Amino acid sequence: MPIAWKIRTVGQSIIANIAPHILRFGADKNFLQGLLEDMPYDVPNYFVDFAMRNTHVPVGVWRGVNHSQNAFFKECFIDELAHAAGADPYQYRRKLLAKAPRHLAVLDAAAAKAGWATPAAAGIARGIAHHESQVASARMWSRYR
């Protein structure tokens, strides 16, 4: 089980493109959607950082922009940790969610519906992941207007 986790995400700020005045309140924390307050996994030493690197390629918005990429990266890393530990990815996540009963219930329901306890049919692979995406952008916009 992990005792420390450091995440550094790098990317282009959508906020800098569409509402640069908001950045006067600090960095674009939208980068960290799904990695800060809403991170359900219990890791005792947890640090998240980001670096804004804008390029000439314009970016725009869609619902849950950074939740999309952060969920993918976070859950792939959890799979890597489970593999390194020789653990089942579902059971590994269960341990990390032990202090988050609501998230654990959702994970358990997904595993039950997928028939996780039974072997997959020949030629079939399956995976499991967990991520909650709240629309934090609406709250953020209302704070800065």
C-alpha positions as CSV (number, residue, x, y, z in Angstrom):
1,M,0.0,0.0,0.0
2,P,1.3,3.4,-0.8
3,I,2.6,5.6,2.0
4,A,3.3,8.6,-0.1
5,W,2.1,9.9,-3.5
6,K,3.3,13.0,-5.3
7,I,1.5,14.1,-8.4
8,R,2.6,16.9,-10.7
9,T,0.4,17.6,-13.6
10,V,1.4,19.9,-16.5
11,G,-0.7,21.5,-19.1
12,Q,-2.4,24.4,-20.7
13,S,-4.8,26.6,-18.8
14,I,-8.2,27.0,-20.2
15,I,-8.9,29.7,-17.7
16,A,-5.9,31.7,-19.0
17,N,-7.5,31.6,-22.5
18,I,-11.1,32.4,-21.6
19,A,-11.0,34.5,-18.4
20,P,-7.4,35.5,-17.6
21,H,-8.6,38.0,-14.9
22,I,-9.4,35.0,-12.7
23,L,-5.8,34.0,-12.5
24,R,-5.1,37.1,-10.4
25,F,-6.6,35.1,-7.5
26,G,-3.9,32.5,-8.0
27,A,-3.1,29.5,-10.2
28,D,-5.7,27.7,-12.3
29,K,-6.8,25.0,-9.8
30,N,-9.1,23.5,-12.4
31,F,-6.0,21.5,-13.4
32,L,-6.4,19.5,-10.1
33,Q,-10.0,18.5,-10.5
34,G,-10.4,15.0,-9.0
35,L,-7.0,15.2,-7.3
36,L,-7.5,17.5,-4.3
37,E,-10.4,17.7,-1.9
38,D,-12.3,15.1,-3.9
39,M,-9.5,12.4,-3.8
40,P,-11.1,9.5,-2.0
41,Y,-8.0,7.2,-1.8
42,D,-6.4,7.1,1.6
43,V,-2.7,7.8,1.2
44,P,-1.0,9.3,4.3
45,N,1.5,11.6,2.6
46,Y,-0.2,13.1,-0.4
47,F,1.0,16.1,-2.5
48,V,-0.4,17.5,-5.7
49,D,1.3,20.2,-7.8
50,F,1.0,21.6,-11.3
51,A,2.8,23.7,-13.8
52,M,1.0,25.8,-16.3
53,R,2.6,25.5,-19.7
54,N,0.7,27.3,-22.4
55,T,1.4,26.6,-26.1
56,H,0.3,28.1,-29.4
57,V,-2.5,25.5,-29.6
58,P,-5.8,27.0,-28.5
59,V,-7.8,25.0,-25.9
60,G,-11.4,25.2,-25.0
61,V,-13.8,23.8,-22.5
62,W,-16.0,20.7,-22.2
63,R,-17.7,19.4,-19.1
64,G,-15.2,18.0,-16.6
65,V,-12.1,18.9,-18.6
66,N,-9.5,18.0,-16.1
67,H,-11.6,15.3,-14.4
68,S,-11.3,13.4,-17.7
69,Q,-7.6,13.3,-17.8
70,N,-6.9,13.2,-14.1
71,A,-9.2,10.2,-13.6
72,F,-7.5,8.3,-16.4
73,F,-4.0,9.0,-15.0
74,K,-4.9,8.4,-11.4
75,E,-6.7,5.1,-12.1
76,C,-4.0,3.8,-14.4
77,F,-1.5,4.5,-11.6
78,I,-3.7,2.7,-9.1
79,D,-3.7,-0.3,-11.5
80,E,0.1,-0.1,-11.7
81,L,0.3,-0.1,-7.9
82,A,-2.0,-3.1,-7.6
83,H,0.0,-4.9,-10.2
84,A,3.3,-4.2,-8.4
85,A,1.7,-5.4,-5.1
86,G,0.4,-8.6,-6.9
87,A,-3.1,-7.6,-5.9
88,D,-6.4,-7.7,-7.6
89,P,-7.2,-4.1,-8.8
90,Y,-10.7,-4.2,-7.2
91,Q,-9.5,-5.5,-3.8
92,Y,-6.6,-3.0,-3.9
93,R,-9.0,-0.1,-4.4
94,R,-11.2,-1.4,-1.6
95,K,-8.3,-1.1,0.8
96,L,-7.5,2.4,-0.3
97,L,-11.2,3.4,0.1
98,A,-11.6,1.9,3.5
99,K,-12.2,5.4,5.1
100,A,-14.6,6.5,2.3
101,P,-17.7,4.3,2.8
102,R,-19.8,6.1,0.1
103,H,-17.0,5.6,-2.5
104,L,-16.5,2.0,-1.4
105,A,-20.2,1.3,-1.8
106,V,-20.1,2.5,-5.4
107,L,-17.0,0.5,-6.2
108,D,-18.6,-2.6,-4.6
109,A,-21.8,-2.1,-6.6
110,A,-19.9,-1.8,-9.8
111,A,-17.8,-4.9,-9.1
112,A,-21.0,-6.9,-8.2
113,K,-22.8,-5.8,-11.4
114,A,-19.7,-6.7,-13.5
115,G,-19.5,-10.1,-11.9
116,W,-16.0,-9.4,-10.6
117,A,-16.0,-12.5,-8.4
118,T,-16.4,-14.8,-11.3
119,P,-13.8,-15.4,-13.9
120,A,-14.1,-13.5,-17.2
121,A,-15.0,-15.5,-20.3
122,A,-12.1,-16.6,-22.5
123,G,-10.9,-13.7,-24.6
124,I,-12.6,-11.1,-22.4
125,A,-10.6,-8.7,-20.3
126,R,-12.1,-6.3,-17.8
127,G,-11.0,-3.5,-15.6
128,I,-12.4,-1.4,-12.8
129,A,-11.8,2.2,-11.8
130,H,-13.3,4.8,-9.5
131,H,-13.7,8.5,-9.9
132,E,-16.2,11.1,-8.8
133,S,-16.6,14.1,-11.0
134,Q,-18.4,17.0,-9.4
135,V,-19.1,20.1,-11.3
136,A,-16.7,22.3,-9.4
137,S,-16.4,24.8,-12.3
138,A,-19.8,26.3,-11.5
139,R,-18.8,26.9,-7.9
140,M,-15.5,28.4,-9.0
141,W,-17.1,30.7,-11.5
142,S,-19.6,32.0,-8.9
143,R,-16.7,32.8,-6.5
144,Y,-14.8,34.9,-8.9
145,R,-17.5,36.9,-10.7
